[in-house]
Amino acid sequence: MSIRSVFLIAISLLLTSCFGMGKKNLAPVMHYGQHSGAGSAGVHNVTSGDTLYSISNRYRLPMRDIVELNRMRPPFKLKDGQRVRLPPPQEYRVQAGDTLYRISHMFGVNSSEIVRLNNLNSPYILRIGQNLRLPSALREKAKPRTKPVIVRSREQGGVPVPQSKPSKYKKPKSINVSKVKRRAPKRSSSKFMRPVRGKILSNYGAKKNGLHNDGINIAAPRGASVKAAENGVVVYAGNALKGSGNLILVRHDKQWMTAYAHLDKILVKKGQIIRRGVQIGKVGSTGSVATPQLHFEVRRGTSAMNPIKYLE
């Protein structure tokens, strides 16, 4: 479980600026949408002639969702160079390396809703090329008003878009490790210490159906002590990414980083300097796992490394 951990996709995009790496090392942009070409990166840059209708048609996305997401108001005029945020598509074709939790966080939608809409069964193994129905990130319980808003375009005389009460949609939380400016202390060893003792449930590397584990999953009793693998500075401690549960990210000297997920308790704070072997949390089963375990990752820059090769 915890294959291709979604939270480290966000980290990969942020580490480059954090460590001052060159453009050649930038992580790839995640594309999505239903455009017949490469899809979209979640944003459309308006060019001359673009209308709300043409953008909706190009990416096959509901105009109402685009209106709500960008908080547009009639008459919905667009300006050259304007950045229009795009909502998740109604369907998504599974790519190599995708997992339920990666897809849910990529589009900012609830993984349980994806399961319900597609009648998926545990352990939620996805097939490459499989089409998934996605819930709207803009779904709200508010009842629509009686009067519709008319979206007019050159292509159509008028498209009714029901106007709702102010949306309760909130932008999915992201992890910005670059906000922590404290310098990581020097490492005490060239190797990392094992953060917890236990049987390895899932090794690093490729799995069935094109899946991939960017770390290792270690079984341990609930409440067992999780220790820092090396000297470092805590750049994240929280549970904003549901699939990861309670998560700690520690930056180490020379562009190294370790991640500790599914914790029962977090015992450190963001920005805190920690030393090798100090207790930083307790083993749990938060996030996408059902049994107590620790998902542990070792990264260098934007690359996930096999933790086994770097542990003492």
C-alpha positions as YAML, in Angstrom:
chain: A
units: angstrom
residues:
- id: 1
  name: MET
  ca: [0.00, 0.00, 0.00]
- id: 2
  name: SER
  ca: [1.02, 3.69, -0.12]
- id: 3
  name: ILE
  ca: [2.31, 3.10, -3.66]
- id: 4
  name: ARG
  ca: [3.66, 6.20, -5.46]
- id: 5
  name: SER
  ca: [2.93, 8.40, -2.46]
- id: 6
  name: VAL
  ca: [1.05, 11.43, -3.60]
- id: 7
  name: PHE
  ca: [2.47, 13.85, -1.07]
- id: 8
  name: LEU
  ca: [5.94, 13.50, -2.58]
- id: 9
  name: ILE
  ca: [4.69, 14.55, -6.00]
- id: 10
  name: ALA
  ca: [4.05, 17.98, -4.47]
- id: 11
  name: ILE
  ca: [7.42, 17.87, -2.74]
- id: 12
  name: SER
  ca: [9.24, 17.10, -5.99]
- id: 13
  name: LEU
  ca: [7.84, 20.28, -7.53]
- id: 14
  name: LEU
  ca: [9.00, 22.32, -4.55]
- id: 15
  name: LEU
  ca: [12.46, 20.92, -3.82]
- id: 16
  name: THR
  ca: [13.99, 22.53, -6.90]
- id: 17
  name: SER
  ca: [13.36, 26.07, -5.68]
- id: 18
  name: CYS
  ca: [14.26, 25.03, -2.17]
- id: 19
  name: PHE
  ca: [17.72, 23.81, -3.08]
- id: 20
  name: GLY
  ca: [18.43, 26.20, -5.96]
- id: 21
  name: MET
  ca: [18.76, 23.49, -8.63]
- id: 22
  name: GLY
  ca: [18.98, 24.25, -12.35]
- id: 23
  name: LYS
  ca: [16.17, 24.06, -14.88]
- id: 24
  name: LYS
  ca: [17.32, 20.66, -16.11]
- id: 25
  name: ASN
  ca: [16.32, 19.13, -12.79]
- id: 26
  name: LEU
  ca: [12.80, 20.54, -12.66]
- id: 27
  name: ALA
  ca: [10.10, 17.96, -12.00]
- id: 28
  name: PRO
  ca: [7.66, 17.42, -14.90]
- id: 29
  name: VAL
  ca: [4.35, 19.25, -14.96]
- id: 30
  name: MET
  ca: [1.35, 17.03, -14.23]
- id: 31
  name: HIS
  ca: [-1.08, 17.25, -17.15]
- id: 32
  name: TYR
  ca: [-4.77, 16.53, -16.99]
- id: 33
  name: GLY
  ca: [-8.04, 17.42, -18.63]
- id: 34
  name: GLN
  ca: [-9.93, 15.87, -21.54]
- id: 35
  name: HIS
  ca: [-8.36, 17.82, -24.36]
- id: 36
  name: SER
  ca: [-7.60, 15.56, -27.31]
- id: 37
  name: GLY
  ca: [-3.98, 16.69, -27.20]
- id: 38
  name: ALA
  ca: [-1.72, 16.72, -24.17]
- id: 39
  name: GLY
  ca: [-4.50, 17.86, -21.84]
- id: 40
  name: SER
  ca: [-4.01, 20.77, -19.50]
- id: 41
  name: ALA
  ca: [-1.83, 21.63, -16.54]
- id: 42
  name: GLY
  ca: [-4.87, 22.89, -14.66]
- id: 43
  name: VAL
  ca: [-4.60, 26.38, -16.16]
- id: 44
  name: HIS
  ca: [-5.52, 27.87, -19.54]
- id: 45
  name: ASN
  ca: [-3.80, 31.05, -20.72]
- id: 46
  name: VAL
  ca: [-6.34, 33.13, -22.63]
- id: 47
  name: THR
  ca: [-5.44, 34.14, -26.19]
- id: 48
  name: SER
  ca: [-7.29, 36.35, -28.68]
- id: 49
  name: GLY
  ca: [-10.68, 34.90, -29.59]
- id: 50
  name: ASP
  ca: [-11.04, 32.68, -26.53]
- id: 51
  name: THR
  ca: [-14.43, 32.58, -24.84]
- id: 52
  name: LEU
  ca: [-15.74, 30.71, -21.84]
- id: 53
  name: TYR
  ca: [-17.61, 28.42, -24.22]
- id: 54
  name: SER
  ca: [-14.57, 27.68, -26.41]
- id: 55
  name: ILE
  ca: [-12.44, 26.85, -23.35]
- id: 56
  name: SER
  ca: [-15.18, 24.62, -21.97]
- id: 57
  name: ASN
  ca: [-15.51, 22.85, -25.31]
- id: 58
  name: ARG
  ca: [-11.76, 22.49, -25.85]
- id: 59
  name: TYR
  ca: [-11.14, 20.73, -22.54]
- id: 60
  name: ARG
  ca: [-14.60, 19.13, -22.36]
- id: 61
  name: LEU
  ca: [-15.23, 20.65, -18.94]
- id: 62
  name: PRO
  ca: [-18.55, 22.05, -17.62]
- id: 63
  name: MET
  ca: [-18.77, 25.82, -17.98]
- id: 64
  name: ARG
  ca: [-20.41, 26.11, -14.58]
- id: 65
  name: ASP
  ca: [-17.38, 24.50, -12.92]
- id: 66
  name: ILE
  ca: [-15.01, 26.90, -14.68]
- id: 67
  name: VAL
  ca: [-17.21, 29.86, -13.65]
- id: 68
  name: GLU
  ca: [-17.38, 28.73, -10.00]
- id: 69
  name: LEU
  ca: [-13.69, 27.88, -9.72]
- id: 70
  name: ASN
  ca: [-12.60, 31.28, -11.06]
- id: 71
  name: ARG
  ca: [-15.42, 33.19, -9.31]
- id: 72
  name: MET
  ca: [-16.41, 34.77, -12.61]
- id: 73
  name: ARG
  ca: [-19.25, 37.23, -12.91]
- id: 74
  name: PRO
  ca: [-21.43, 38.11, -15.93]
- id: 75
  name: PRO
  ca: [-20.78, 38.93, -18.72]
- id: 76
  name: PHE
  ca: [-17.73, 36.60, -18.34]
- id: 77
  name: LYS
  ca: [-15.40, 38.61, -20.57]
- id: 78
  name: LEU
  ca: [-11.85, 37.25, -20.90]
- id: 79
  name: LYS
  ca: [-8.64, 39.22, -21.44]
- id: 80
  name: ASP
  ca: [-5.56, 38.19, -23.40]
- id: 81
  name: GLY
  ca: [-3.04, 36.63, -21.06]
- id: 82
  name: GLN
  ca: [-5.62, 35.93, -18.34]
- id: 83
  name: ARG
  ca: [-5.01, 32.66, -16.49]
- id: 84
  name: VAL
  ca: [-8.18, 30.60, -16.20]
- id: 85
  name: ARG
  ca: [-7.99, 27.78, -13.67]
- id: 86
  name: LEU
  ca: [-9.48, 24.51, -14.91]
- id: 87
  name: PRO
  ca: [-11.49, 22.13, -12.70]
- id: 88
  name: PRO
  ca: [-10.92, 18.37, -12.76]
- id: 89
  name: PRO
  ca: [-12.33, 16.55, -15.79]
- id: 90
  name: GLN
  ca: [-15.40, 14.35, -15.45]
- id: 91
  name: GLU
  ca: [-13.33, 11.33, -16.41]
- id: 92
  name: TYR
  ca: [-9.66, 10.41, -16.21]
- id: 93
  name: ARG
  ca: [-7.73, 7.67, -18.03]
- id: 94
  name: VAL
  ca: [-5.32, 5.86, -15.69]
- id: 95
  name: GLN
  ca: [-1.64, 6.28, -16.57]
- id: 96
  name: ALA
  ca: [1.41, 4.23, -15.58]
- id: 97
  name: GLY
  ca: [2.27, 4.86, -11.93]
- id: 98
  name: ASP
  ca: [-1.20, 6.13, -10.97]
- id: 99
  name: THR
  ca: [-2.84, 5.11, -7.70]
- id: 100
  name: LEU
  ca: [-6.18, 6.08, -6.22]
- id: 101
  name: TYR
  ca: [-4.52, 8.47, -3.78]
- id: 102
  name: ARG
  ca: [-2.25, 10.04, -6.38]
- id: 103
  name: ILE
  ca: [-5.25, 10.77, -8.62]
- id: 104
  name: SER
  ca: [-7.37, 12.12, -5.74]
- id: 105
  name: HIS
  ca: [-4.69, 14.61, -4.72]
- id: 106
  name: MET
  ca: [-3.74, 15.50, -8.29]
- id: 107
  name: PHE
  ca: [-7.29, 16.73, -8.87]
- id: 108
  name: GLY
  ca: [-8.09, 17.81, -5.31]
- id: 109
  name: VAL
  ca: [-11.05, 15.45, -4.96]
- id: 110
  name: ASN
  ca: [-12.02, 12.95, -2.27]
- id: 111
  name: SER
  ca: [-10.66, 9.43, -2.85]
- id: 112
  name: SER
  ca: [-13.72, 7.85, -1.22]
- id: 113
  name: GLU
  ca: [-15.90, 9.61, -3.81]
- id: 114
  name: ILE
  ca: [-13.81, 8.10, -6.63]
- id: 115
  name: VAL
  ca: [-14.28, 4.68, -5.03]
- id: 116
  name: ARG
  ca: [-18.04, 5.18, -4.76]
- id: 117
  name: LEU
  ca: [-18.52, 6.53, -8.29]
- id: 118
  name: ASN
  ca: [-16.54, 3.67, -9.86]
- id: 119
  name: ASN
  ca: [-17.59, 0.82, -7.54]
- id: 120
  name: LEU
  ca: [-13.96, 0.04, -6.71]
- id: 121
  name: ASN
  ca: [-13.05, -2.68, -4.27]
- id: 122
  name: SER
  ca: [-10.11, -2.82, -1.85]
- id: 123
  name: PRO
  ca: [-7.10, -2.82, -2.38]
- id: 124
  name: TYR
  ca: [-8.10, -0.43, -5.21]
- id: 125
  name: ILE
  ca: [-5.64, -1.66, -7.85]
- id: 126
  name: LEU
  ca: [-6.00, 0.39, -11.04]
- id: 127
  name: ARG
  ca: [-5.33, -0.73, -14.62]
- id: 128
  name: ILE
  ca: [-3.44, 1.36, -17.15]
- id: 129
  name: GLY
  ca: [-6.01, 2.74, -19.59]
- id: 130
  name: GLN
  ca: [-8.88, 2.35, -17.13]
- id: 131
  name: ASN
  ca: [-11.44, 5.19, -17.29]
- id: 132
  name: LEU
  ca: [-12.41, 6.64, -13.92]
- id: 133
  name: ARG
  ca: [-15.35, 8.91, -13.24]
- id: 134
  name: LEU
  ca: [-14.26, 11.83, -11.07]
- id: 135
  name: PRO
  ca: [-16.38, 13.84, -8.61]
- id: 136
  name: SER
  ca: [-16.55, 17.57, -9.02]
- id: 137
  name: ALA
  ca: [-14.18, 19.50, -6.78]
- id: 138
  name: LEU
  ca: [-16.85, 22.20, -6.75]
- id: 139
  name: ARG
  ca: [-19.70, 20.05, -5.46]
- id: 140
  name: GLU
  ca: [-21.76, 21.93, -2.92]
- id: 141
  name: LYS
  ca: [-24.92, 21.33, -0.92]
- id: 142
  name: ALA
  ca: [-26.36, 24.80, -1.41]
- id: 143
  name: LYS
  ca: [-29.63, 24.96, -3.35]
- id: 144
  name: PRO
  ca: [-29.49, 26.91, -6.61]
- id: 145
  name: ARG
  ca: [-31.31, 30.19, -6.91]
- id: 146
  name: THR
  ca: [-34.38, 30.34, -9.08]
- id: 147
  name: LYS
  ca: [-32.92, 32.70, -11.70]
- id: 148
  name: PRO
  ca: [-30.20, 31.35, -13.99]
- id: 149
  name: VAL
  ca: [-27.18, 33.29, -15.20]
- id: 150
  name: ILE
  ca: [-26.95, 33.41, -18.99]
- id: 151
  name: VAL
  ca: [-23.46, 32.83, -20.37]
- id: 152
  name: ARG
  ca: [-23.38, 34.33, -23.86]
- id: 153
  name: SER
  ca: [-20.81, 33.53, -26.52]
- id: 154
  name: ARG
  ca: [-20.34, 33.91, -30.24]
- id: 155
  name: GLU
  ca: [-20.81, 30.16, -30.66]
- id: 156
  name: GLN
  ca: [-24.16, 30.05, -28.85]
- id: 157
  name: GLY
  ca: [-26.92, 32.52, -28.32]
- id: 158
  name: GLY
  ca: [-26.97, 31.82, -24.60]
- id: 159
  name: VAL
  ca: [-26.11, 28.96, -22.29]
- id: 160
  name: PRO
  ca: [-27.98, 28.83, -18.95]
- id: 161
  name: VAL
  ca: [-25.69, 28.27, -15.98]
- id: 162
  name: PRO
  ca: [-27.57, 28.01, -12.64]
- id: 163
  name: GLN
  ca: [-26.22, 30.50, -10.13]
- id: 164
  name: SER
  ca: [-25.61, 29.10, -6.67]
- id: 165
  name: LYS
  ca: [-24.83, 30.56, -3.31]
- id: 166
  name: PRO
  ca: [-21.15, 31.34, -2.70]
- id: 167
  name: SER
  ca: [-19.16, 28.15, -3.25]
- id: 168
  name: LYS
  ca: [-17.70, 26.33, -0.27]
- id: 169
  name: TYR
  ca: [-14.91, 24.98, -2.48]
- id: 170
  name: LYS
  ca: [-11.49, 25.35, -0.96]
- id: 171
  name: LYS
  ca: [-8.27, 25.00, -2.88]
- id: 172
  name: PRO
  ca: [-6.54, 21.72, -1.96]
- id: 173
  name: LYS
  ca: [-3.77, 22.22, 0.53]
- id: 174
  name: SER
  ca: [-0.22, 21.87, -0.72]
- id: 175
  name: ILE
  ca: [3.10, 21.45, 1.00]
- id: 176
  name: ASN
  ca: [5.55, 24.30, 0.56]
- id: 177
  name: VAL
  ca: [8.79, 23.16, 2.13]
- id: 178
  name: SER
  ca: [10.63, 26.22, 0.83]
- id: 179
  name: LYS
  ca: [8.97, 28.35, 3.53]
- id: 180
  name: VAL
  ca: [11.34, 26.83, 6.09]
- id: 181
  name: LYS
  ca: [14.56, 28.83, 5.70]
- id: 182
  name: ARG
  ca: [16.48, 27.27, 8.59]
- id: 183
  name: ARG
  ca: [19.62, 25.53, 7.48]
- id: 184
  name: ALA
  ca: [19.85, 21.80, 8.14]
- id: 185
  name: PRO
  ca: [22.69, 20.77, 10.49]
- id: 186
  name: LYS
  ca: [25.55, 18.63, 9.20]
- id: 187
  name: ARG
  ca: [24.92, 14.93, 9.03]
- id: 188
  name: SER
  ca: [26.46, 12.66, 11.64]
- id: 189
  name: SER
  ca: [26.90, 9.75, 9.22]
- id: 190
  name: SER
  ca: [26.86, 8.95, 5.52]
- id: 191
  name: LYS
  ca: [24.08, 6.43, 6.20]
- id: 192
  name: PHE
  ca: [20.59, 6.89, 7.67]
- id: 193
  name: MET
  ca: [19.46, 4.99, 10.74]
- id: 194
  name: ARG
  ca: [16.34, 2.84, 10.50]
- id: 195
  name: PRO
  ca: [13.45, 4.97, 11.87]
- id: 196
  name: VAL
  ca: [11.56, 1.98, 13.27]
- id: 197
  name: ARG
  ca: [12.14, -1.77, 13.58]
- id: 198
  name: GLY
  ca: [9.76, -4.19, 11.91]
- id: 199
  name: LYS
  ca: [8.92, -6.36, 8.93]
- id: 200
  name: ILE
  ca: [8.92, -4.67, 5.54]
- id: 201
  name: LEU
  ca: [5.42, -4.90, 4.08]
- id: 202
  name: SER
  ca: [6.26, -3.30, 0.74]
- id: 203
  name: ASN
  ca: [9.70, -2.75, -0.78]
- id: 204
  name: TYR
  ca: [10.84, 0.15, -2.94]
- id: 205
  name: GLY
  ca: [10.29, -0.19, -6.67]
- id: 206
  name: ALA
  ca: [7.93, -1.27, -9.40]
- id: 207
  name: LYS
  ca: [4.78, -3.20, -8.53]
- id: 208
  name: LYS
  ca: [2.07, -4.91, -10.55]
- id: 209
  name: ASN
  ca: [-0.05, -3.03, -13.07]
- id: 210
  name: GLY
  ca: [2.55, -0.29, -13.58]
- id: 211
  name: LEU
  ca: [2.49, 0.89, -9.96]
- id: 212
  name: HIS
  ca: [5.56, 2.04, -8.05]
- id: 213
  name: ASN
  ca: [6.49, 2.46, -4.39]
- id: 214
  name: ASP
  ca: [8.79, 5.42, -3.81]
- id: 215
  name: GLY
  ca: [9.78, 4.15, -0.36]
- id: 216
  name: ILE
  ca: [9.29, 1.22, 1.99]
- id: 217
  name: ASN
  ca: [6.43, 0.34, 4.33]
- id: 218
  name: ILE
  ca: [7.49, -1.05, 7.71]
- id: 219
  name: ALA
  ca: [5.05, -2.90, 10.00]
- id: 220
  name: ALA
  ca: [5.29, -1.97, 13.69]
- id: 221
  name: PRO
  ca: [3.02, -1.91, 16.75]
- id: 222
  name: ARG
  ca: [0.72, 1.08, 17.07]
- id: 223
  name: GLY
  ca: [2.42, 3.70, 19.21]
- id: 224
  name: ALA
  ca: [5.94, 2.41, 18.53]
- id: 225
  name: SER
  ca: [8.58, 5.13, 18.54]
- id: 226
  name: VAL
  ca: [9.54, 6.63, 15.17]
- id: 227
  name: LYS
  ca: [13.01, 8.17, 15.24]
- id: 228
  name: ALA
  ca: [14.71, 10.71, 13.01]
- id: 229
  name: ALA
  ca: [16.95, 8.94, 10.51]
- id: 230
  name: GLU
  ca: [19.53, 11.76, 10.62]
- id: 231
  name: ASN
  ca: [20.20, 15.31, 11.80]
- id: 232
  name: GLY
  ca: [17.93, 17.75, 10.00]
- id: 233
  name: VAL
  ca: [15.22, 20.40, 10.09]
- id: 234
  name: VAL
  ca: [11.49, 19.65, 10.03]
- id: 235
  name: VAL
  ca: [9.99, 21.28, 6.93]
- id: 236
  name: TYR
  ca: [6.51, 19.82, 7.29]
- id: 237
  name: ALA
  ca: [4.49, 18.26, 10.12]
- id: 238
  name: GLY
  ca: [0.76, 17.82, 9.55]
- id: 239
  name: ASN
  ca: [-2.05, 15.90, 7.87]
- id: 240
  name: ALA
  ca: [-3.10, 18.10, 4.93]
- id: 241
  name: LEU
  ca: [-2.68, 15.22, 2.48]
- id: 242
  name: LYS
  ca: [-5.25, 12.60, 3.42]
- id: 243
  name: GLY
  ca: [-3.64, 9.60, 1.75]
- id: 244
  name: SER
  ca: [-0.49, 10.11, 3.81]
- id: 245
  name: GLY
  ca: [-2.21, 10.67, 7.13]
- id: 246
  name: ASN
  ca: [0.00, 12.32, 9.72]
- id: 247
  name: LEU
  ca: [3.19, 13.15, 7.87]
- id: 248
  name: ILE
  ca: [6.64, 14.51, 8.77]
- id: 249
  name: LEU
  ca: [9.21, 15.72, 6.24]
- id: 250
  name: VAL
  ca: [12.78, 16.31, 7.35]
- id: 251
  name: ARG
  ca: [15.36, 18.15, 5.25]
- id: 252
  name: HIS
  ca: [18.97, 17.05, 5.67]
- id: 253
  name: ASP
  ca: [22.30, 18.48, 4.57]
- id: 254
  name: LYS
  ca: [23.34, 18.26, 0.90]
- id: 255
  name: GLN
  ca: [19.85, 18.09, -0.63]
- id: 256
  name: TRP
  ca: [18.66, 14.96, 1.19]
- id: 257
  name: MET
  ca: [15.16, 14.54, 2.60]
- id: 258
  name: THR
  ca: [13.31, 11.83, 4.51]
- id: 259
  name: ALA
  ca: [9.56, 11.32, 4.85]
- id: 260
  name: TYR
  ca: [7.57, 9.54, 7.59]
- id: 261
  name: ALA
  ca: [3.88, 8.86, 6.88]
- id: 262
  name: HIS
  ca: [0.81, 7.24, 8.51]
- id: 263
  name: LEU
  ca: [1.86, 8.35, 12.00]
- id: 264
  name: ASP
  ca: [-0.46, 8.05, 14.97]
- id: 265
  name: LYS
  ca: [1.09, 11.11, 16.62]
- id: 266
  name: ILE
  ca: [3.47, 13.86, 15.55]
- id: 267
  name: LEU
  ca: [5.92, 14.98, 18.24]
- id: 268
  name: VAL
  ca: [7.84, 17.72, 16.40]
- id: 269
  name: LYS
  ca: [6.99, 21.09, 14.85]
- id: 270
  name: LYS
  ca: [7.72, 22.70, 11.51]
- id: 271
  name: GLY
  ca: [11.05, 24.56, 11.59]
- id: 272
  name: GLN
  ca: [12.40, 22.49, 14.50]
- id: 273
  name: ILE
  ca: [16.03, 21.32, 14.38]
- id: 274
  name: ILE
  ca: [16.24, 17.63, 15.25]
- id: 275
  name: ARG
  ca: [19.09, 15.22, 15.91]
- id: 276
  name: ARG
  ca: [19.60, 11.67, 14.69]
- id: 277
  name: GLY
  ca: [17.75, 9.13, 16.84]
- id: 278
  name: VAL
  ca: [15.38, 11.57, 18.56]
- id: 279
  name: GLN
  ca: [11.73, 10.47, 18.67]
- id: 280
  name: ILE
  ca: [9.66, 12.47, 16.19]
- id: 281
  name: GLY
  ca: [6.41, 10.51, 16.15]
- id: 282
  name: LYS
  ca: [4.54, 7.30, 16.85]
- id: 283
  name: VAL
  ca: [3.51, 4.52, 14.47]
- id: 284
  name: GLY
  ca: [-0.13, 4.58, 13.39]
- id: 285
  name: SER
  ca: [-2.50, 3.73, 10.55]
- id: 286
  name: THR
  ca: [-3.65, 7.18, 9.44]
- id: 287
  name: GLY
  ca: [-4.25, 7.98, 5.80]
- id: 288
  name: SER
  ca: [-4.63, 5.25, 3.22]
- id: 289
  name: VAL
  ca: [-3.57, 2.22, 5.30]
- id: 290
  name: ALA
  ca: [-5.60, -0.11, 7.52]
- id: 291
  name: THR
  ca: [-2.85, -1.57, 9.74]
- id: 292
  name: PRO
  ca: [-0.15, 0.16, 11.84]
- id: 293
  name: GLN
  ca: [2.94, 0.87, 9.72]
- id: 294
  name: LEU
  ca: [5.41, 3.53, 8.72]
- id: 295
  name: HIS
  ca: [5.88, 4.62, 5.12]
- id: 296
  name: PHE
  ca: [9.47, 5.85, 4.91]
- id: 297
  name: GLU
  ca: [11.15, 7.57, 1.98]
- id: 298
  name: VAL
  ca: [14.64, 8.82, 1.22]
- id: 299
  name: ARG
  ca: [15.06, 11.50, -1.45]
- id: 300
  name: ARG
  ca: [17.97, 13.35, -3.02]
- id: 301
  name: GLY
  ca: [16.82, 16.52, -4.76]
- id: 302
  name: THR
  ca: [13.71, 15.49, -6.71]
- id: 303
  name: SER
  ca: [14.64, 11.81, -6.98]
- id: 304
  name: ALA
  ca: [13.26, 9.02, -4.81]
- id: 305
  name: MET
  ca: [16.00, 6.62, -3.71]
- id: 306
  name: ASN
  ca: [15.77, 3.03, -2.47]
- id: 307
  name: PRO
  ca: [15.91, 3.51, 1.32]
- id: 308
  name: ILE
  ca: [17.44, 0.05, 1.88]
- id: 309
  name: LYS
  ca: [20.65, 1.13, 0.12]
- id: 310
  name: TYR
  ca: [21.06, 4.10, 2.46]
- id: 311
  name: LEU
  ca: [20.19, 2.54, 5.81]
- id: 312
  name: GLU
  ca: [22.76, 1.30, 8.30]
...
